[in-house]
Amino acid sequence: MFELILSQLTNGFIWGWILALISIGLTLIYGQLGIVNVAHGVLYTLGAVVSYYCATSFGGWGISVLAAPLALALVGLLIYFSTIYFSLGRSPIVTVIISYGLILIIEQGVLLTFGGNPRMIKAPIPHTIPFFGGNYPLYRILAAVFSGLVIWGLLVFLRRTRYGLWIRATNQDPETAENMGIPTRKVFAGVFCLGSALAGLGGALAAPMVSVSFDMGHNIIIEAFIVVIMAGFGSIRGTLAASLIISMLRGLAAAFVDPVMAKVIAMAVLVAVLFIRPEGLCGEK
């Protein structure tokens, strides 16, 4: 039983880093644009699909680490200027309806081109390491490490670069930032592309660990919103902490109950956190 619990906690810890990568993209978009982007999950799906085609048709999975975020940044740019741009400043329900329409369009497009049958990608790194009497896939550990490095790089980018300063200034007070000469519209577009790229990268990293299907974004968007709400919208560090807490809690619960009940426990924790801190773990009152 001890080995099972430790294995589930390890799985939760590793998945928490990938979930954080996806959730940070979601919280960046909301914190910057005030948009509840429920289509974020299908961007994750597209990243996984790009990863599948890279692994099977374009020379190997490795190039998807670059191809998926670049492709999804371009998709995000197209989505932003075709739909999101015209909904800025409107009621949040407008963006929810628009992004839900995007879900239907993109999912049907993936279904028609990719098919409805789930597909698997072989582990890019087939090696394992000894783990308490068993073996643990090395790829999962490296995927978590890579996700952590990307998140660290993002924090450095936001803190140390000129564009990162623009993003933070626009987030705090867009009107003042625009009056000071910051191109807020370009910053909004860049942040939406960045959030989309993070979702695509998360899909590429997750693809060898899960089955790739046209509707795989349904579960991840629910998990991502749980994380973002628990963290407090707009907090990157809070999103990372909430991702690890939720994922490890679900992993621990899965050692004793079925996966559905494990999700219920995660939701119960969310309710408890919001009851104590309605603004989330790191949100502002």
Disulfide bonds with the S-S distance in Angstrom:
none
